[in-house]
Amino acid sequence: MKQSQVYQGFWLGLSTSFSKRWLPDEKVQLILVGPSGKKWSICYLGNRSNPGLSGGWKRFSLDNSLEEGDVCIFELDNMENYTLRVHIFRVVENCVPLKRVKGIRSNVKTKETKNQTVTVKKSKK
C-alpha cells in the first residue's frame, strides 16, 4: 500500500487487466470481505482509464489498520455480486492502533473531539 491509499486521499487503483477481465466497465458497489469475515460495501469506478476503489475504501483501510507497505491480495469470490476476499500481508506483524493509556501523566495533553484527537504540548512556566 502507498500513502495515498491508506493515509490520505484513499484511492486504490486496481490492475487494468484484472478490472477489464473480471469487473464491470461501470460504477458499481463491490463487497470486500476482510480477514475476519467482516464485509464492507465499496464504490468501484470501472468506467475510467484507471479503475479503482473509492467510497468505502477509507473505512476498510482504517478498520483493518492498513499501513504503508502492507500488501492486499484481492481474490474474486463471487462474480455475480462482485465480492472480493481480501488477504492482508503486513509490513509490520501484529500491528495494532495506538491507544491512550489512562493514569499515565506527561507534559502532553490530549483533547478528544467528535472526529479527531488534538494533542497540545504544555508549556513549562
C-alpha positions as a printed NumPy array, in Angstrom:
array([[  0.   ,   0.   ,   0.   ],
       [  1.069,   3.563,  -0.691],
       [  0.476,   6.62 ,   1.497],
       [ -2.267,   7.851,  -0.851],
       [ -4.127,   4.564,  -0.349],
       [ -4.05 ,   4.33 ,   3.452],
       [ -3.265,   7.759,   4.987],
       [ -4.762,  10.41 ,   2.714],
       [ -6.782,  10.526,  -0.47 ],
       [ -7.881,   6.899,  -0.017],
       [ -7.975,   5.944,  -3.694],
       [ -6.926,   2.418,  -4.594],
       [ -6.284,   1.912,  -8.292],
       [ -6.729,  -1.67 ,  -9.454],
       [ -4.932,  -3.509, -12.212],
       [ -6.485,  -2.523, -15.534],
       [ -6.094,  -6.039, -16.932],
       [ -7.804,  -7.59 , -13.863],
       [-10.57 ,  -4.985, -13.93 ],
       [-11.292,  -5.39 , -17.646],
       [-11.376,  -9.168, -17.406],
       [-13.363,  -9.657, -14.201],
       [-15.195,  -6.459, -13.219],
       [-17.817,  -4.301, -14.981],
       [-16.962,  -1.255, -17.061],
       [-19.164,   0.965, -14.891],
       [-19.653,   2.337, -11.383],
       [-20.911,  -0.416,  -9.056],
       [-20.811,  -1.432,  -5.405],
       [-18.361,  -4.209,  -4.584],
       [-18.252,  -6.198,  -1.383],
       [-14.885,  -6.62 ,   0.287],
       [-14.573,  -9.437,   2.814],
       [-11.744,  -8.82 ,   5.267],
       [ -9.596, -11.439,   7.009],
       [-12.047, -11.594,   9.94 ],
       [-15.013, -12.235,   7.636],
       [-16.472,  -8.742,   8.131],
       [-17.91 ,  -7.164,   4.96 ],
       [-17.624,  -3.636,   3.573],
       [-19.529,  -2.092,   0.672],
       [-17.09 ,  -0.227,  -1.58 ],
       [-17.685,   2.001,  -4.609],
       [-15.812,   0.644,  -7.649],
       [-15.265,   3.066, -10.534],
       [-14.777,   0.868, -13.578],
       [-15.721,   3.499, -16.148],
       [-12.304,   5.195, -16.004],
       [ -8.985,   4.67 , -17.729],
       [ -7.592,   3.817, -14.259],
       [-10.32 ,   1.79 , -12.48 ],
       [-10.275,   1.581,  -8.718],
       [-11.9  ,   1.686,  -5.305],
       [-13.179,   4.941,  -3.876],
       [-16.098,   5.426,  -1.465],
       [-15.871,   2.963,   1.414],
       [-12.194,   2.159,   0.843],
       [-11.185,   4.627,   3.57 ],
       [-13.376,   2.844,   6.142],
       [-11.991,  -0.557,   5.071],
       [ -8.43 ,   0.76 ,   5.3  ],
       [ -8.912,   2.294,   8.748],
       [-10.922,  -0.626,  10.145],
       [ -8.137,  -3.004,   9.116],
       [ -5.321,  -0.692,  10.303],
       [ -3.632,  -0.792,   6.9  ],
       [ -0.173,   0.754,   6.808],
       [  2.136,   1.947,   4.066],
       [  3.975,  -1.111,   2.766],
       [  1.212,  -3.609,   3.59 ],
       [  0.122,  -5.861,   0.723],
       [ -3.511,  -6.642,  -0.059],
       [ -4.376,  -9.554,  -2.337],
       [ -7.885,  -9.395,  -3.799],
       [ -9.458, -12.773,  -4.571],
       [-12.632, -12.719,  -6.659],
       [-15.032, -14.79 ,  -4.565],
       [-18.359, -14.207,  -6.33 ],
       [-18.682, -12.677,  -9.796],
       [-22.456, -12.203,  -9.621],
       [-22.422,  -9.75 ,  -6.712],
       [-18.774,  -8.686,  -7.117],
       [-17.471,  -9.998,  -3.817],
       [-13.714,  -9.831,  -3.273],
       [-11.975, -11.607,  -0.4  ],
       [ -9.025,  -9.538,   0.852],
       [ -5.869, -11.165,   2.199],
       [ -3.619,  -8.74 ,   4.097],
       [  0.137,  -9.225,   4.461],
       [  1.555,  -6.674,   6.877],
       [  4.844,  -4.831,   6.685],
       [  4.831,  -4.926,  10.499],
       [  3.358,  -8.039,  12.122],
       [  0.845,  -7.648,  14.933],
       [  0.197,  -4.   ,  14.109],
       [ -2.369,  -2.524,  16.485],
       [ -3.62 ,   1.044,  16.565],
       [ -2.178,   3.261,  19.298],
       [ -4.396,   3.771,  22.31 ],
       [ -4.134,   6.29 ,  25.103],
       [ -3.306,   4.73 ,  28.469],
       [ -5.211,   6.242,  31.376],
       [ -3.313,   7.101,  34.533],
       [ -0.011,   7.978,  32.829],
       [  0.925,  11.644,  33.166],
       [  3.111,  13.554,  30.758],
       [  3.664,  17.073,  29.559],
       [  1.328,  16.363,  26.636],
       [ -2.394,  16.992,  26.922],
       [ -4.873,  15.398,  24.528],
       [ -8.334,  16.689,  23.829],
       [-10.758,  14.395,  22.034],
       [-13.387,  15.938,  19.791],
       [-16.085,  14.213,  17.787],
       [-13.877,  13.393,  14.789],
       [-10.292,  13.845,  15.908],
       [ -7.818,  13.933,  18.756],
       [ -5.847,  17.145,  19.192],
       [ -2.517,  16.974,  21.005],
       [ -1.185,  20.1  ,  22.686],
       [  2.18 ,  20.217,  24.471],
       [  2.01 ,  22.052,  27.787],
       [  4.439,  24.913,  28.126],
       [  6.794,  24.99 ,  31.098],
       [  6.39 ,  28.054,  33.34 ]])
